[in-house]
Amino acid sequence: MTNEEIFDLASLAIMHDNGASMKILHDNLKGSTQEKVNLLESRQEHCIIGEHNLRDFPFLTNPKNIIRYHHEKCDGSGFFGLSNDEIPLMAQIIAFSDTLDLAFDLRNTINKELIIMFVYEHKTTFFSSALSEVFFKISEQDEFWEALSDENIDDNLKKVIPNYSNELDYSEIHTITKTLSKIIDAKSQYTQTHSLGLSEKLERMSEFYGMDPIMTLKLLIATDLHDLGKLAISNYLLDKPGELSKDEYEEIKKHAKITKLCLQNIKGFKEITEWASNHHEKLDGSGYPQGLKAKDLDFNSRLIACLDIYQALREERPYRKSMDHIKAMGILKSMTECGQLDTDIVGDINNVFSKDVSSKASR
């Protein structure tokens, strides 16, 4: 494979189960976490949804149907009945790795002989002969097995993934982040359109303030990614119908810090990272994750924080119904009175979106 192909393969492998974030696929799944993982893996929908989610992702080599066919088997017994060379090579490699990862605990105690025997027994059924032979050769290296442990995996991925960089303009980056926002929102049935709604409202406010197109794109990227950390939060907490305990609330709050950790090392993302991770900060220092105060929060951080609350209030949640504009603005105004939100921005939000209420009423 070329460096570009290997780079795309790594990207696809990382995102191979992105379709499993869809809340609908979690419905009615009972049992332990591992049992749920196995059930999700056994459902064809996550392959179709995953492929669809990545249709606009700017890969380097234009790979097609890799996610769709990542559960195909060489004997034709997969979801779509493809066999042997009908299955794209990248899909075969991901299927091989995914099968071993589900069948064995590769991160901890590894029985190399048992895994090698498993591959041998499924040679020409699950896996192609060529792929199996490559694995047998690689498996002779002790460093291959050592690289799979949790403490080694990040460093070893950096070694094997080509050091390939590509300069993208903000429009191209927005294409990527729109894909990621769909995956993020899909995690919970109550946030299916949260990032999309927030982005739409951000565009309206950007127009109101007369922002230049580049600034608008940077803010849209930040809104796309602001809840990225929620991918690491349990659905049990995100969808809990009752009141959260103190410990549960602290767990939920971690998502903002996780968002920052995920974004802070991306070149050229300094401002975007701040705006995305500051969306729960308050002017009086009562927010999270850092407890920043007014002097630490620029206009764009304040704008996203206000819009995020407004958007969330307009949506249904497991513990309450959605609010209309007037009720939502009442809460935002009360938060300005106690010094948590920017008074001018909240007033501007009311001016912009009250027109929607008036327009609907006139009809």
N, C-alpha and C positions, 0 to 999 in steps of 0.2 A: 504494500500500500504506500501511497505518497504521504508526505507529511500532512497535507491538507485532508486527505481521507482519514488518517489516524486522528487528527484533531476533531473532525466531524464525528467520527465513531465515538470518541470520548464524550462529546457533547450529547450525542444520542443516547449513550449508555446512562449518563447521569439523569437524563430526562425520560428514560424509557417507560416509566410508569406514571408519567404526568397525568394520563387520563384517569388514573385511579384516585386522584384527588376529588373527582366529581362526587358530590354528596350522594347523589342518587345511587351510586354503586355501593355505598356503605349501608343504605337502608336495608333493614331486615337481616343484617349479618350478625350472627350471635357467636359468642365464644371468646377465646383468648385473642390477644393481639396477633400472635402467629397464625392462629386459625383464620382470622379475618384476612390476613395477608394472603394466605393460600386460597381463600375463597375469591378474593379480588383477582388473583392471578388466573383463576379458572374461568373468568368471565370475559367473553369476547369483546364486550363493549369498550373495555378500557384500552384495547388496541386501536379501535376505530376512533374513539374520542381523542386519544393521544396523538394519532397521526393528524387528525383535523386541527388540533391545537397548534401544531408546529408547521402548518402549511405555509405560513409567511415568514418563518424563521430564516434569517440570512446565513444559511450554511455556506461553506466554501466550495463544496463540490456538488450541490444540488441533489442530495440523496433522496430517493423516493421509496415509500412504503416500508421503511426500516422498522418503524414503531408498529405499524399495522401488522407486520409479519414476524414480530419478535417472539411469538409462541409457536411458530411452525416447526415441524419435525421432519427429518429427511425421509421418513417412510410415508409421509402424507397424512399423518394422523393428527395434525394441528387444527386450529380453528378453521382455516381456509382451505385445507386440503392440498397445499403446495408441497412439492417434494424435491429433494436434491437441488439441482442448479436453478430450479424455479424460484428458490428462496434467495433473496439478495445476500451476498456474503456478510455484509455488516449485520443484517438481521440474524444470520446463523451464529455469528460470534456473540451477539448479545444474548440470544437464546441459550447458547452453551453456558455462558457465564451465569445467567439468571437461574438456569436449572440447577447448577451446582450450588449456587448461593442459597437456594430454597431447600435443597436436599441435605445440605451439610452446614454446620456452624463454622464457616471458614475464618471467622475472626478470632476464635479462641482455640480450643484443643482440636488439632487437625490430625485425622487418621489418613495419612497420605495414601497408604496401600488400599484402604477402603474406597477412597475417591477415585483412584486410578482404576480399580476394579469396576466401579460403577460406570465410568466412561467406556471401558473395554466392553462391558456387557451391553451398552447402548450404542455402540459403534454400528453405523449403517441403519439404525432405527431412529433414535433421537438425533444423533450427530452424524455428520458425514465422516467418511474414512479420513479424508485429508485433514479436517479440523481436529479429529481425534489424535492423529499422528503428531500434529504440531503440539498438542497439549502434552502428549507423552514425552516429547523432547524437552519442553519447558519444565515439566514437573520434576525433572532430574536435578534442577537447580534449587538448592536450599533457600537462596535469597528470594525466589519466587513465592514460596510459602510464607516466609517471614514478612514479606511486603504486605500481606493481607491483614495483618493485625491492626486493630484500631489505632494504636500509637504510631504505626508506620505508614498507614495508608496514604495520608496527605502528601508526605514527603516523596513517597515512591510514585504517586501519580504525577507529581511535577517532573520526575525523572523520565517517565516513559511517554508522557504526552509532549509532542513537539512544541518547542518554544516559538509558537507562531502568533504574531500579533497583526492586527488589522485596524487601521484607522477608519472610524465610522463617523459620519456627521450625526447631528442630533436627531434628524429625521429617521435615519437608519436605526439608530439606537432605540427610538420610540417604537419602531416595528417589533423589536425584540421584547421591549418591556410591556407592550400591549398583549403579547402572547403570555408573558409571565403573569400579568394581572388577571387574565382569564383563569389560569391554573390556581392562583391564590384565592380568587373569589369563589371558585367552585368547591373549595374545601367545606364550606358550610352552606346549607340551604338558605340561611338568613343573610348571606353576603354575596349572593349570586351576581348582583349588579352593583355592588358597593363601589369598587374602584372605577368602574365605568361611569357611574353616576357622579362620583367625585370629580373625575376628569372632565365630564361635560360641564359641571358647574364651575370648575377652574377656568375653562375656556371662556365661559360667559363673563367671569370676573376679569379675566385678562383683557378681554375686549373693552370692558367698562373702564379699566385703568389705562388703556392704550399701550399695553406692553408690546415690545417688539417680538417678532416671531421666534427668535432664538430663545429668549427668556421664557416664552410660553411653552416651547418644546421641553426645556429643562424642567419646568414645573410639572408638566404632564408626565415626564419620566419619573419624577419624584412621587407623584400621586399614584402612578401605576405600581410602584414598588413599596409604598409606605407600609403595607401590611405583609410584606414578604416573610417576616418573622413568624406569622401565624401558621405557616406550614409546619413549624416545629411544635405547635401547641395542640394538645389533645382535643378531638372533636367532642369528647365528653364535656369539656369545659366550655368550648365555643357554643355548643347547642344546649347547654343546661337550662331548663325552663325556670328553675327556681333561683333564689339568691345564692351568690357565690360565697363560700367561706373566705376568711381572711387569707388562708394559704392558697386557695384556688385563685383568688384575685391577684395575688402576688405572682402566681404562675402565668396568668394571662398577661400581666404587665411586662413580662420578659420579652414579648414579641417585638417591642420597639428597640430594645437593645440588640436583639438578634438581627433585626433589619440593618442596624448600623454596622454590626460585625460583618455581615455579608457584603456590604457595599463599600466599606471604607478603603479597601485596597484597590479599587478600580480607578485607573488613571483618568483624571479629568472629572471625577465625580465628587469632589470635596463639597461643593455647595449642595448638590443633589442629595448626597448622603445626609447632610445636616437637615435639609428640609423634610426628607422622608422620615428620619428618625425622631424629629422634634414634634411630630403631629399630636402627641399627648402632653406636651409641655404647656405650662400655664404661666402667665405673667407674674403671678405672685409666688412662684416657686413650688406650688403644690402638685405640679405635674410629674411625669416620668418620661424617660428612665433616669435623667440626670438632675431633676429638680431645678432646671434653669429658671432665671428670672427675666424680667422685661429687658434689662440691659443686654442680655445674652441672646435675645430672640429678634432676628431681623424681620422685615415686613413679610417676606415670603413664608417664613416659618409660621408667623402669626396667621397669615391668610389660609394656609393649608389646615392649620389647627381648627380655625373657625369653620371652614367648609366641611372638614371631616365630621365634626359634631353635628352640623346642620344636616349633612347627608345621612348620617346614622339615625338621627331622630326621624327623618322622613321614611325610614325603612322599618319593616317589621322585625322584631327581635323575639327570641324564645320566651322572654319575660314580659313583653308588652306589645301592643299594637303600634302600627306606624302613626305618626303625628302629621297633622296638616301644617301648612306654612305658619299660621298664626301661633299655634301652640309651640312649634319648634323655635320660632323667634322669641317667644316669651322666655324659654329656657336660656337661649343665648344672651338675651338682654340681662337676665338675672345674673349670669356669669360675668358680664361686664361690670355690673354693680358691685360685685364682690372682688373685682380686680383680677379676674382670671383670663378674660379675653379682651382683645383690642376693641374699644368702643366704636371707633371710626369704621373699622372693617365690618363689624356686625351691622352697623347702620347701612353700609353700602350693600351688604348681602340682602338686607331687607328691601332696599330700594330696587335692586335688580330682580329679585324673585317674587316680590309682591306684584309685579306686573303680570306674572304668569297667573296669579290668583285672580286679578282683575280681568284679565283676558278671558279666562274660563267662565267667570261670572257673567260677563257681557254676552256670552253665547247663549 
